[in-house]
Amino acid sequence: MIRPPAILRLGLLLLAALPLVVKADTLAGYVIAVTDGDTIRVLDARKQQHRVRLFGIDAPESHQAFGSRARQCLADLAFQKNVTVAYTEKDRYGRILGTVFVGRQNLNLELVKAGMAWWYEKYRKEQSSADQEIYQVAEQQARRQRIGLWRDESSIAPWD
């Protein structure tokens, strides 16, 4: 027979071995503005505006090569459309950091596939291993096919 304290210790040990699960919040709304290639403004059902920064990617700045094209690509995908944003945090500027979906289409990933954004590898640890692989492969394919900003061999990432 196992003593109760041993059962308690076993339970705590098993609990500690479980992966930490972070519950994502969601925002549903309508895109009213596309600020740049990785930032949008979403109007929710209560008519409250939210600034949303697409998580895990970084698009060229407006003054950089492909900056206006990246913004236009995001506008084509999201402007005046209903979106769902899955997120867990806000950045230092108060923007929601999230993955934006139109239906089941992941717009963050679509921008990387289109060569209009880099996968922001710096934040890979905040992504699931499946997402890390999907984004990395998408960027590698865009590079190989010389799509979008990858046409320019001297593309400079915004963080540089």
DSSP file (Angstrom, degrees, kcal/mol; ACC not computed):
  #  RESIDUE AA STRUCTURE BP1 BP2  ACC     N-H-->O    O-->H-N    N-H-->O    O-->H-N    TCO  KAPPA ALPHA  PHI   PSI    X-CA   Y-CA   Z-CA
    1    1 A M              0   0    0      0, 0.0     2,-0.4     0, 0.0     0, 0.0   0.000 360.0 360.0 360.0 136.3    0.0    0.0    0.0
    2    2 A I        -     0   0    0      1,-0.0     5,-0.0     2,-0.0     0, 0.0  -0.744 360.0-123.4 -90.2 132.0    1.3    3.5   -0.9
    3    3 A R    >>  -     0   0    0     -2,-0.4     4,-1.8     1,-0.1     3,-0.8  -0.428  24.2-113.9 -69.6 148.1    1.1    6.1    1.8
    4    4 A P  H 3> S+     0   0    0      0, 0.0     4,-2.6     0, 0.0     5,-0.2   0.865 115.5  56.4 -52.6 -41.5   -0.8    9.3    1.0
    5    5 A P  H 3> S+     0   0    0      0, 0.0     4,-2.5     0, 0.0     5,-0.1   0.884 106.7  50.9 -61.4 -33.6    2.2   11.5    1.0
    6    6 A A  H <> S+     0   0    0     -3,-0.8     4,-2.6     2,-0.2     5,-0.2   0.902 109.9  49.5 -67.4 -40.4    3.9    9.2   -1.6
    7    7 A I  H  X S+     0   0    0     -4,-1.8     4,-2.6     2,-0.2    -1,-0.2   0.916 111.2  49.7 -63.0 -42.9    0.8    9.5   -3.8
    8    8 A L  H  X S+     0   0    0     -4,-2.6     4,-2.5     2,-0.2    -2,-0.2   0.923 111.2  48.7 -61.7 -44.7    0.8   13.3   -3.4
    9    9 A R  H  X S+     0   0    0     -4,-2.5     4,-2.3     1,-0.2    -2,-0.2   0.910 111.6  49.9 -61.8 -41.9    4.5   13.4   -4.3
   10   10 A L  H  X S+     0   0    0     -4,-2.6     4,-2.5     2,-0.2    -2,-0.2   0.914 110.9  49.7 -62.6 -43.0    3.9   11.2   -7.4
   11   11 A G  H  X S+     0   0    0     -4,-2.6     4,-2.4     1,-0.2    -2,-0.2   0.912 111.6  47.6 -62.7 -43.3    1.0   13.4   -8.4
   12   12 A L  H  X S+     0   0    0     -4,-2.5     4,-2.2     2,-0.2    -1,-0.2   0.877 111.2  51.9 -65.9 -37.2    3.1   16.6   -8.1
   13   13 A L  H  X S+     0   0    0     -4,-2.3     4,-1.2     2,-0.2    -2,-0.2   0.927 111.7  45.9 -64.4 -44.8    5.9   14.9  -10.0
   14   14 A L  H  X S+     0   0    0     -4,-2.5     4,-0.8     1,-0.2    -2,-0.2   0.896 112.1  51.9 -64.5 -40.1    3.6   13.9  -12.9
   15   15 A L  H >< S+     0   0    0     -4,-2.4     3,-0.8     1,-0.2    -1,-0.2   0.899 108.3  50.9 -62.7 -41.2    2.1   17.4  -12.9
   16   16 A A  H 3< S+     0   0    0     -4,-2.2    -1,-0.2     1,-0.2    -2,-0.2   0.780 105.2  57.8 -67.8 -26.2    5.5   19.0  -13.1
   17   17 A A  H 3< S+     0   0    0     -4,-1.2    -1,-0.2    -3,-0.2    -2,-0.2   0.669  85.6  97.9 -79.5 -16.3    6.4   16.8  -16.1
   18   18 A L  S << S-     0   0    0     -3,-0.8     2,-0.1    -4,-0.8     3,-0.0  -0.447  85.4-105.5 -71.3 144.4    3.4   18.0  -18.1
   19   19 A P        -     0   0    0      0, 0.0     2,-0.4     0, 0.0    -1,-0.1  -0.397  37.5-104.0 -68.2 147.9    4.2   20.7  -20.7
   20   20 A L        -     0   0    0     -4,-0.1     2,-0.6    -2,-0.1    -4,-0.0  -0.582  35.2-152.3 -71.7 125.8    3.1   24.2  -19.8
   21   21 A V        -     0   0    0     -2,-0.4     2,-0.6    -3,-0.0    -1,-0.0  -0.901   4.4-158.8-105.4 124.0   -0.1   25.1  -21.8
   22   22 A V        -     0   0    0     -2,-0.6     2,-0.5     0, 0.0    -2,-0.0  -0.898  14.9-136.3-103.9 122.6   -0.6   28.8  -22.5
   23   23 A K        -     0   0    0     -2,-0.6     2,-0.3    65,-0.1    -2,-0.0  -0.654  17.7-142.4 -80.4 125.0   -4.2   29.6  -23.3
   24   24 A A        -     0   0    0     -2,-0.5    64,-0.2    62,-0.0     2,-0.2  -0.657   8.1-140.1 -85.6 141.4   -4.4   32.0  -26.3
   25   25 A D  E     -A   87   0A   0     62,-3.3    62,-2.6    -2,-0.3     2,-0.4  -0.552  16.9-141.3 -88.4 163.7   -7.0   34.7  -26.3
   26   26 A T  E     -A   86   0A   0     60,-0.2     2,-0.4    -2,-0.2    60,-0.2  -0.971  11.5-163.0-130.5 148.4   -8.9   35.6  -29.5
   27   27 A L  E     -A   85   0A   0     58,-2.0    58,-3.0    -2,-0.4     2,-0.4  -0.998   8.1-165.0-125.5 128.1  -10.1   38.8  -31.0
   28   28 A A  E     +A   84   0A   0     -2,-0.4    17,-0.5    56,-0.2     2,-0.3  -0.940  33.0 111.2-112.8 136.8  -12.7   38.8  -33.7
   29   29 A G  E     -A   83   0A   0     54,-2.2    54,-3.1    -2,-0.4     2,-0.4  -0.963  59.9 -75.8-176.4-166.8  -13.3   41.9  -35.8
   30   30 A Y  E     -AB  82  43A   0     13,-2.3    13,-2.9    -2,-0.3     2,-0.5  -0.951  40.7-120.3-120.7 130.6  -13.1   43.7  -39.1
   31   31 A V  E     + B   0  42A   0     50,-2.5    49,-1.9    -2,-0.4    11,-0.2  -0.604  34.6 169.5 -77.5 119.1   -9.8   45.1  -40.5
   32   32 A I  E     +     0   0A   0      9,-2.4     2,-0.3    -2,-0.5    -1,-0.2   0.571  63.3  16.5-104.8 -13.7  -10.2   48.9  -40.9
   33   33 A A  E     - B   0  41A   0      8,-1.2     8,-2.5    45,-0.0     2,-0.5  -0.989  52.0-149.6-158.8 148.9   -6.6   49.8  -41.7
   34   34 A V  E     - B   0  40A   0     -2,-0.3     6,-0.2     6,-0.2     3,-0.1  -0.961  16.3-176.7-119.1 109.1   -3.3   48.3  -42.8
   35   35 A T  E     -     0   0A   0      4,-1.5     2,-0.2    -2,-0.5     5,-0.2   0.918  63.4 -34.0 -74.6 -46.3   -0.5   50.3  -41.2
   36   36 A D  E >  S- B   0  39A   0      3,-1.4     3,-0.9    35,-0.1    -1,-0.1  -0.810  86.6 -58.4-157.0-163.6    2.4   48.5  -42.8
   37   37 A G  T 3  S+     0   0    0     23,-0.5    24,-0.1     1,-0.2     3,-0.1   0.553 132.6  23.7 -71.4  -6.8    3.4   45.0  -43.9
   38   38 A D  T 3  S+     0   0    0      1,-0.1    16,-2.6    21,-0.1     2,-0.4   0.171 110.1  74.3-143.2  21.8    2.9   43.5  -40.5
   39   39 A T  E <   +BC  36  53A   0     -3,-0.9    -4,-1.5    14,-0.2    -3,-1.4  -0.994  48.2 169.7-141.7 133.1    0.5   45.7  -38.6
   40   40 A I  E     -BC  34  52A   0     12,-2.6    12,-3.1    -2,-0.4     2,-0.5  -0.866  28.7-127.6-131.9 166.4   -3.3   46.2  -38.9
   41   41 A R  E     -BC  33  51A   0     -8,-2.5    -9,-2.4    -2,-0.3    -8,-1.2  -0.984  25.1-163.2-116.9 131.2   -6.1   47.9  -37.0
   42   42 A V  E     -BC  31  50A   0      8,-2.9     8,-2.2    -2,-0.5     2,-0.6  -0.937  10.1-150.1-118.9 133.9   -9.1   45.7  -36.1
   43   43 A L  E     -BC  30  49A   0    -13,-2.9   -13,-2.3    -2,-0.4     6,-0.2  -0.903  19.9-152.7-101.2 121.5  -12.5   47.0  -35.1
   44   44 A D    >   -     0   0    0      4,-2.5     3,-2.1    -2,-0.6   -15,-0.2  -0.254  35.2 -89.8 -88.1-179.4  -14.4   44.6  -32.7
   45   45 A A  T 3  S+     0   0    0    -17,-0.5   -16,-0.1     1,-0.3    -1,-0.1   0.734 127.5  56.5 -63.4 -23.6  -18.1   44.1  -32.3
   46   46 A R  T 3  S-     0   0    0      2,-0.1    -1,-0.3     1,-0.0     3,-0.1   0.313 119.4-110.8 -89.6   9.1  -18.1   46.8  -29.5
   47   47 A K  S <  S+     0   0    0     -3,-2.1     2,-0.4     1,-0.3    -2,-0.1   0.741  71.5 143.6  67.4  25.6  -16.6   49.3  -32.0
   48   48 A Q        -     0   0    0      2,-0.0    -4,-2.5     1,-0.0     2,-0.3  -0.820  45.5-133.0 -95.3 134.5  -13.3   49.3  -30.1
   49   49 A Q  E     -C   43   0A   0     -2,-0.4     2,-0.4    -6,-0.2    -6,-0.2  -0.649  20.1-169.3 -89.0 143.5  -10.1   49.5  -32.2
   50   50 A H  E     -C   42   0A   0     -8,-2.2    -8,-2.9    -2,-0.3     2,-0.5  -0.999  17.7-138.9-132.6 130.7   -7.2   47.3  -31.6
   51   51 A R  E     -C   41   0A   0     -2,-0.4    45,-2.9    43,-0.3     2,-0.5  -0.785  25.2-165.0 -85.7 129.4   -3.7   47.6  -33.1
   52   52 A V  E     -Cd  40  96A   0    -12,-3.1   -12,-2.6    -2,-0.5     2,-0.5  -0.970  11.9-162.7-123.9 123.7   -2.4   44.1  -34.1
   53   53 A R  E     -Cd  39  97A   0     43,-3.4    45,-2.0    -2,-0.5     2,-0.4  -0.919  31.9-117.4-101.7 123.9    1.2   43.3  -34.9
   54   54 A L  E >   - d   0  98A   0    -16,-2.6     3,-0.8    -2,-0.5    45,-0.2  -0.471  35.0-130.5 -66.8 120.5    1.5   40.0  -36.8
   55   55 A F  T 3  S+     0   0    0     43,-2.5    45,-0.1    -2,-0.4     3,-0.1  -0.408  78.0  17.7 -76.7 143.4    3.5   37.7  -34.5
   56   56 A G  T 3  S+     0   0    0      1,-0.2    64,-2.7    -2,-0.1     2,-0.3   0.460 109.5  77.9  83.4   1.3    6.5   35.7  -35.7
   57   57 A I  E <   -G  119   0B   0     -3,-0.8     2,-0.3    62,-0.3    62,-0.2  -0.903  56.8-156.4-135.1 164.6    7.2   37.7  -38.8
   58   58 A D  E     -G  118   0B   0     60,-2.0    60,-2.8    -2,-0.3     3,-0.1  -0.922  11.2-159.4-144.6 120.0    8.8   41.0  -39.8
   59   59 A A        -     0   0    0     -2,-0.3    58,-0.2    58,-0.3   -21,-0.1  -0.581  37.4 -84.8 -92.5 157.8    8.0   42.8  -43.0
   60   60 A P        -     0   0    0      0, 0.0   -23,-0.5     0, 0.0    -1,-0.1  -0.289  50.0-107.5 -58.0 145.4   10.2   45.4  -44.6
   61   61 A E    >   -     0   0    0      1,-0.1     3,-1.8   -25,-0.1     6,-0.2  -0.318  34.4-102.4 -68.7 160.7    9.7   48.9  -43.2
   62   62 A S  T 3  S+     0   0    0      1,-0.3     6,-0.3     5,-0.2     5,-0.2   0.800 122.7  50.3 -59.1 -30.5    8.0   51.4  -45.5
   63   63 A H  T 3  S+     0   0    0      4,-0.1    -1,-0.3     2,-0.1     2,-0.2   0.538  99.3  85.5 -85.2  -6.5   11.3   53.1  -46.5
   64   64 A Q  S X  S-     0   0    0     -3,-1.8     3,-2.1     1,-0.1     4,-0.4  -0.506  97.3 -80.9 -91.2 162.2   12.9   49.7  -47.4
   65   65 A A  T 3  S+     0   0    0      1,-0.3    -1,-0.1    -2,-0.2    91,-0.1  -0.384 119.5  13.9 -57.3 137.4   12.7   47.9  -50.6
   66   66 A F  T 3> S+     0   0    0     -4,-0.1     4,-2.6    -3,-0.1    -1,-0.3   0.443  91.5 120.3  71.5   4.1    9.4   45.9  -50.8
   67   67 A G  H <> S+     0   0    0     -3,-2.1     4,-1.9    -6,-0.2    -5,-0.2   0.939  78.9  40.2 -61.0 -48.0    8.0   47.9  -47.9
   68   68 A S  H  > S+     0   0    0     -4,-0.4     4,-2.3    -6,-0.3    -1,-0.2   0.849 115.3  52.9 -71.4 -32.3    5.1   49.2  -49.9
   69   69 A R  H  > S+     0   0    0      2,-0.2     4,-2.6     1,-0.2    -2,-0.2   0.898 107.9  50.6 -68.0 -39.2    4.6   45.9  -51.6
   70   70 A A  H  X S+     0   0    0     -4,-2.6     4,-2.3     2,-0.2    -2,-0.2   0.919 111.2  48.8 -63.6 -42.7    4.4   44.1  -48.3
   71   71 A R  H  X S+     0   0    0     -4,-1.9     4,-2.4     1,-0.2    -2,-0.2   0.914 112.4  48.2 -62.1 -43.0    1.8   46.5  -47.0
   72   72 A Q  H  X S+     0   0    0     -4,-2.3     4,-2.7     2,-0.2    -2,-0.2   0.885 109.3  53.2 -65.8 -38.6   -0.2   46.1  -50.2
   73   73 A C  H  X S+     0   0    0     -4,-2.6     4,-1.6     2,-0.2    -2,-0.2   0.931 111.3  45.6 -61.5 -45.8    0.0   42.3  -50.0
   74   74 A L  H  X S+     0   0    0     -4,-2.3     4,-2.5     1,-0.2     5,-0.5   0.895 111.8  52.6 -64.9 -39.1   -1.3   42.4  -46.4
   75   75 A A  H  X S+     0   0    0     -4,-2.4     4,-1.6     1,-0.2    -2,-0.2   0.917 107.4  51.8 -61.5 -42.9   -4.1   44.8  -47.5
   76   76 A D  H  < S+     0   0    0     -4,-2.7    -1,-0.2     1,-0.2    -2,-0.2   0.866 116.5  41.0 -60.8 -35.6   -5.1   42.4  -50.3
   77   77 A L  H  < S+     0   0    0     -4,-1.6    -2,-0.2    -5,-0.2    -1,-0.2   0.816 134.4  11.0 -80.6 -32.1   -5.3   39.6  -47.8
   78   78 A A  H >< S+     0   0    0     -4,-2.5     3,-1.6    -5,-0.1   -47,-0.4   0.739  82.1 117.8-124.2 -29.9   -7.0   41.5  -44.9
   79   79 A F  T 3< S-     0   0    0     -4,-1.6   -47,-0.1    -5,-0.5     3,-0.1  -0.202  94.7  -0.5 -59.8 131.8   -8.4   44.9  -45.5
   80   80 A Q  T 3  S+     0   0    0    -49,-1.9     2,-0.3     1,-0.2    -1,-0.3   0.808 108.8 119.4  59.7  35.3  -12.1   45.2  -45.0
   81   81 A K  S <  S-     0   0    0     -3,-1.6   -50,-2.5   -50,-0.1     2,-0.4  -0.911  70.8-108.0-124.5 154.7  -12.3   41.5  -44.1
   82   82 A N  E     -A   30   0A   0     -2,-0.3     2,-0.3   -52,-0.2    21,-0.3  -0.669  45.4-177.9 -78.8 133.5  -13.4   39.8  -40.9
   83   83 A V  E     -A   29   0A   0    -54,-3.1   -54,-2.2    -2,-0.4     2,-0.4  -0.884  25.9-145.7-130.5 160.8  -10.5   38.3  -39.1
   84   84 A T  E     -AE  28 101A   0     17,-2.2    17,-2.8    -2,-0.3     2,-0.5  -0.998  16.7-159.0-122.6 132.8   -9.8   36.3  -36.0
   85   85 A V  E     -AE  27 100A   0    -58,-3.0   -58,-2.0    -2,-0.4     2,-0.5  -0.958   2.3-159.2-116.0 121.3   -6.6   37.0  -34.1
   86   86 A A  E     +AE  26  99A   0     13,-2.5    13,-2.6    -2,-0.5     2,-0.3  -0.878  30.5 154.7 -96.7 126.9   -5.1   34.4  -31.8
   87   87 A Y  E     -AE  25  98A   0    -62,-2.6   -62,-3.3    -2,-0.5    11,-0.2  -0.973  40.1-169.5-150.8 161.8   -2.8   36.0  -29.2
   88   88 A T  E    S+     0   0A   0      9,-0.8     2,-0.3    -2,-0.3    10,-0.1   0.476  73.7  12.6-126.6 -12.8   -1.2   35.7  -25.8
   89   89 A E  E     - E   0  97A   0      8,-0.7     8,-2.5   -64,-0.1     2,-0.3  -0.943  59.7-120.7-155.5 173.8    0.4   39.1  -25.2
   90   90 A K  E     - E   0  96A   0     -2,-0.3     6,-0.2     6,-0.2     2,-0.1  -0.877  31.1-122.6-117.7 155.6    0.8   42.7  -26.1
   91   91 A D    >   -     0   0    0      4,-2.6     3,-2.2    -2,-0.3    -1,-0.0  -0.278  40.0 -86.9 -89.8-178.0    4.1   44.4  -27.1
   92   92 A R  T 3  S+     0   0    0      1,-0.3    -1,-0.1     2,-0.1    -2,-0.0   0.651 128.2  56.2 -66.0 -14.1    5.7   47.4  -25.4
   93   93 A Y  T 3  S-     0   0    0      2,-0.1    -1,-0.3     0, 0.0     3,-0.1   0.352 120.2-106.8 -96.8   4.8    3.7   49.7  -27.7
   94   94 A G  S <  S+     0   0    0     -3,-2.2   -43,-0.3     1,-0.3     2,-0.2   0.526  73.5 140.7  84.2   6.0    0.4   48.2  -26.5
   95   95 A R        -     0   0    0    -45,-0.1    -4,-2.6     1,-0.1     2,-0.3  -0.584  58.3-113.1 -81.6 143.5   -0.2   46.3  -29.8
   96   96 A I  E     -dE  52  90A   0    -45,-2.9   -43,-3.4    -2,-0.2     2,-0.7  -0.600  24.4-145.1 -69.5 131.8   -1.7   42.8  -29.7
   97   97 A L  E     +dE  53  89A   0     -8,-2.5    -9,-0.8    -2,-0.3    -8,-0.7  -0.898  44.7 137.8 -99.3 110.2    0.9   40.3  -30.9
   98   98 A G  E     -dE  54  87A   0    -45,-2.0   -43,-2.5    -2,-0.7     2,-0.5  -0.931  59.6-104.1-151.6 170.6   -1.1   37.7  -32.8
   99   99 A T  E     - E   0  86A   0    -13,-2.6   -13,-2.5    -2,-0.3     2,-0.4  -0.894  40.6-145.3 -98.7 125.2   -1.6   35.3  -35.6
  100  100 A V  E     - E   0  85A   0     -2,-0.5     7,-2.8   -15,-0.2     8,-0.6  -0.786  16.0-170.8-101.4 131.3   -4.3   36.7  -37.9
  101  101 A F  E     -FE 106  84A   0    -17,-2.8   -17,-2.2    -2,-0.4     2,-0.6  -0.959  20.9-164.8-122.6 137.7   -6.7   34.4  -39.7
  102  102 A V  E >  S-F  105   0A   0      3,-1.9     3,-2.1    -2,-0.4     2,-0.4  -0.968  84.8 -44.1-111.1 108.5   -9.3   35.1  -42.5
  103  103 A G  T 3  S-     0   0    0     -2,-0.6   -19,-0.1   -21,-0.3    -2,-0.0  -0.582 124.7 -28.3  63.7-123.7  -11.3   31.9  -42.2
  104  104 A R  T 3  S+     0   0    0     -2,-0.4     2,-0.5    -3,-0.1    -1,-0.3   0.399 111.4 113.5-100.9   1.0   -8.7   29.2  -41.8
  105  105 A Q  E <   -F  102   0A   0     -3,-2.1    -3,-1.9     1,-0.1     2,-0.9  -0.642  61.9-142.6 -81.7 121.7   -6.0   31.1  -43.8
  106  106 A N  E  >  -F  101   0A   0     -2,-0.5     4,-2.0    -5,-0.2    -5,-0.2  -0.738  12.8-168.0 -83.8 106.8   -3.0   32.1  -41.6
  107  107 A L  H  > S+     0   0    0     -7,-2.8     4,-2.1    -2,-0.9     5,-0.2   0.833  83.2  59.6 -69.9 -32.8   -2.1   35.6  -42.9
  108  108 A N  H  > S+     0   0    0     -8,-0.6     4,-1.3     1,-0.2    -1,-0.2   0.952 111.0  41.9 -57.5 -49.2    1.3   35.7  -41.1
  109  109 A L  H  > S+     0   0    0      1,-0.2     4,-2.7     2,-0.2    -2,-0.2   0.870 109.4  58.6 -66.6 -37.9    2.3   32.5  -42.9
  110  110 A E  H  X S+     0   0    0     -4,-2.0     4,-2.1     1,-0.2    -1,-0.2   0.876 103.4  52.7 -61.0 -37.7    0.9   33.8  -46.2
  111  111 A L  H  <>S+     0   0    0     -4,-2.1     5,-2.8     2,-0.2     6,-0.7   0.888 110.6  47.1 -66.4 -38.0    3.2   36.8  -46.1
  112  112 A V  H ><5S+     0   0    0     -4,-1.3     3,-1.5     4,-0.2    -2,-0.2   0.928 112.0  50.4 -67.1 -44.5    6.3   34.7  -45.5
  113  113 A K  H 3<5S+     0   0    0     -4,-2.7    -2,-0.2     1,-0.3    -1,-0.2   0.866 108.9  52.4 -60.3 -36.6    5.2   32.3  -48.4
  114  114 A A  T 3<5S-     0   0    0     -4,-2.1    -1,-0.3    -5,-0.2    -2,-0.2   0.463 115.2-116.5 -79.9  -0.6    4.7   35.3  -50.6
  115  115 A G  T < 5S+     0   0    0     -3,-1.5    34,-3.2    -4,-0.2    35,-0.2   0.784  85.2 116.9  70.7  26.2    8.2   36.6  -49.8
  116  116 A M  S   <S+     0   0    0     -5,-2.8     2,-0.3    32,-0.2    -4,-0.2   0.370  74.2  27.4-105.9   2.4    6.8   39.7  -48.2
  117  117 A A  S    S-     0   0    0     -6,-0.7     2,-0.3    -5,-0.2   -58,-0.3  -0.989  72.9-120.3-158.5 153.6    8.1   39.1  -44.7
  118  118 A W  E     -G   58   0B   0    -60,-2.8   -60,-2.0    -2,-0.3     2,-0.5  -0.671  33.7-112.5 -87.7 148.8   10.9   37.3  -42.9
  119  119 A W  E     -G   57   0B   0     -2,-0.3     2,-1.9   -62,-0.2   -62,-0.3  -0.764  33.8-128.9 -74.0 126.6   10.2   34.6  -40.4
  120  120 A Y    >   +     0   0    0    -64,-2.7     3,-2.1    -2,-0.5   -64,-0.1  -0.564  32.2 179.1 -84.8  80.9   11.3   36.3  -37.2
  121  121 A E  G >   +     0   0    0     -2,-1.9     3,-2.1     1,-0.3     4,-0.3   0.729  68.8  76.6 -58.3 -25.6   13.5   33.5  -35.9
  122  122 A K  G 3  S+     0   0    0      1,-0.3     3,-0.3    -3,-0.1    -1,-0.3   0.816 100.4  42.9 -55.3 -30.9   14.5   35.5  -32.8
  123  123 A Y  G X  S+     0   0    0     -3,-2.1     3,-1.8     1,-0.2    -1,-0.3   0.126  76.9 117.1-103.7  19.8   11.1   34.6  -31.4
  124  124 A R  G X   +     0   0    0     -3,-2.1     3,-2.0     1,-0.3    -1,-0.2   0.823  67.9  63.9 -57.8 -33.7   11.1   31.0  -32.4
  125  125 A K  G 3  S+     0   0    0     -3,-0.3    -1,-0.3     1,-0.3    -2,-0.1   0.706  97.1  57.7 -67.0 -17.6   11.0   29.8  -28.8
  126  126 A E  G <  S+     0   0    0     -3,-1.8    -1,-0.3     2,-0.1     2,-0.3   0.444  99.4  75.6 -89.6  -0.7    7.6   31.4  -28.4
  127  127 A Q  S <  S-     0   0    0     -3,-2.0     2,-0.0    -4,-0.2   -71,-0.0  -0.746  91.3-103.5-105.8 156.5    6.2   29.3  -31.3
  128  128 A S     >  -     0   0    0     -2,-0.3     4,-2.6     1,-0.1     5,-0.2  -0.359  35.4-110.9 -68.5 159.8    5.3   25.6  -31.2
  129  129 A S  H  > S+     0   0    0      1,-0.2     4,-2.0     2,-0.2     5,-0.1   0.858 120.6  54.7 -63.3 -33.1    7.8   23.3  -32.8
  130  130 A A  H  > S+     0   0    0      2,-0.2     4,-2.4     1,-0.2    -1,-0.2   0.929 109.5  46.2 -64.7 -44.6    5.3   22.7  -35.6
  131  131 A D  H  > S+     0   0    0      2,-0.2     4,-2.8     1,-0.2     5,-0.3   0.898 108.8  56.1 -65.1 -40.0    5.0   26.4  -36.3
  132  132 A Q  H  X S+     0   0    0     -4,-2.6     4,-2.3     1,-0.2    -1,-0.2   0.935 111.3  43.8 -55.3 -46.2    8.8   26.8  -36.2
  133  133 A E  H  X S+     0   0    0     -4,-2.0     4,-2.6     2,-0.2     5,-0.2   0.922 113.2  50.3 -67.0 -44.0    9.1   24.2  -39.0
  134  134 A I  H  X S+     0   0    0     -4,-2.4     4,-2.2     1,-0.2    -2,-0.2   0.927 115.0  42.9 -61.2 -46.4    6.2   25.6  -41.1
  135  135 A Y  H  X S+     0   0    0     -4,-2.8     4,-2.4     2,-0.2     5,-0.2   0.902 114.1  50.7 -68.4 -41.3    7.6   29.1  -41.0
  136  136 A Q  H  X S+     0   0    0     -4,-2.3     4,-2.4    -5,-0.3    -2,-0.2   0.930 112.8  45.7 -63.0 -44.9   11.2   28.1  -41.6
  137  137 A V  H  X S+     0   0    0     -4,-2.6     4,-2.6     2,-0.2     5,-0.2   0.902 111.0  53.7 -64.6 -41.3   10.2   25.9  -44.6
  138  138 A A  H  X S+     0   0    0     -4,-2.2     4,-2.2    -5,-0.2    -2,-0.2   0.922 111.4  45.0 -60.6 -44.1    8.0   28.7  -46.0
  139  139 A E  H  X S+     0   0    0     -4,-2.4     4,-2.6     2,-0.2    -1,-0.2   0.919 112.2  51.8 -66.4 -42.1   10.9   31.2  -45.9
  140  140 A Q  H  X S+     0   0    0     -4,-2.4     4,-2.7    -5,-0.2    -2,-0.2   0.903 110.8  48.2 -61.1 -41.1   13.3   28.7  -47.4
  141  141 A Q  H  X S+     0   0    0     -4,-2.6     4,-2.5     2,-0.2    -1,-0.2   0.918 111.1  49.7 -65.7 -43.4   11.0   28.0  -50.3
  142  142 A A  H  X>S+     0   0    0     -4,-2.2     5,-2.3    -5,-0.2     4,-0.5   0.908 112.6  48.6 -61.9 -41.2   10.4   31.7  -50.9
  143  143 A R  H ><5S+     0   0    0     -4,-2.6     3,-1.0     3,-0.2    -2,-0.2   0.949 111.9  48.1 -61.6 -49.6   14.2   32.3  -50.9
  144  144 A R  H 3<5S+     0   0    0     -4,-2.7    -2,-0.2     1,-0.3    -1,-0.2   0.885 116.0  43.5 -59.3 -40.1   14.9   29.4  -53.3
  145  145 A Q  H 3<5S-     0   0    0     -4,-2.5    -1,-0.3    -5,-0.2    -2,-0.2   0.485 107.4-128.8 -85.4  -3.0   12.2   30.5  -55.7
  146  146 A R  T <<5 +     0   0    0     -3,-1.0     2,-0.3    -4,-0.5    -3,-0.2   0.930  46.2 169.9  53.6  51.1   13.3   34.2  -55.3
  147  147 A I    > < -     0   0    0     -5,-2.3     3,-2.0    -6,-0.1    -1,-0.2  -0.717  48.3 -29.5 -93.0 141.5    9.8   35.4  -54.6
  148  148 A G  G >  S+     0   0    0     -2,-0.3     3,-2.2     1,-0.3     4,-0.3  -0.249 135.7   5.8  59.3-130.4    9.1   38.9  -53.4
  149  149 A L  G >  S+     0   0    0    -34,-3.2     3,-1.2     1,-0.3    -1,-0.3   0.674 120.3  74.3 -63.7 -15.8   11.9   40.5  -51.3
  150  150 A W  G <  S+     0   0    0     -3,-2.0    -1,-0.3     1,-0.2    -2,-0.2   0.532  77.2  76.7 -76.6  -4.5   14.1   37.4  -52.1
  151  151 A R  G <  S+     0   0    0     -3,-2.2     2,-0.7   -36,-0.2    -1,-0.2   0.801  87.1  68.9 -67.8 -28.6   14.5   38.8  -55.7
  152  152 A D  S X  S-     0   0    0     -3,-1.2     3,-1.6    -4,-0.3    -1,-0.1  -0.827  71.9-159.9 -96.2 111.0   17.0   41.2  -54.2
  153  153 A E  T 3  S+     0   0    0     -2,-0.7    -1,-0.1     1,-0.3    -3,-0.1   0.690  90.8  55.5 -63.8 -17.6   20.1   39.5  -53.0
  154  154 A S  T 3  S+     0   0    0      2,-0.1    -1,-0.3    -3,-0.0    -4,-0.1   0.051  73.2 150.2-105.7  26.4   20.9   42.4  -50.7
  155  155 A S    <   -     0   0    0     -3,-1.6     2,-0.5    -6,-0.2    -5,-0.0  -0.344  34.4-149.9 -58.3 135.6   17.6   42.5  -48.8
  156  156 A I        -     0   0    0    -91,-0.1    -1,-0.1    -2,-0.0    -2,-0.1  -0.948  12.7-126.0-114.6 122.2   18.2   43.8  -45.3
  157  157 A A    >   -     0   0    0     -2,-0.5     3,-2.0     1,-0.1   -98,-0.1  -0.349  23.1-119.1 -63.0 144.1   16.0   42.6  -42.5
  158  158 A P  T 3  S+     0   0    0      0, 0.0    -1,-0.1     0, 0.0   -99,-0.0   0.815 112.8  59.5 -56.7 -32.5   14.3   45.4  -40.5
  159  159 A W  T 3         0   0    0      1,-0.3    -2,-0.1  -101,-0.1    -3,-0.0   0.645 360.0 360.0 -73.6 -12.7   16.0   44.3  -37.3
  160  160 A D    <         0   0    0     -3,-2.0    -1,-0.3     0, 0.0    -3,-0.1   0.411 360.0 360.0 -92.2 360.0   19.4   44.9  -39.0
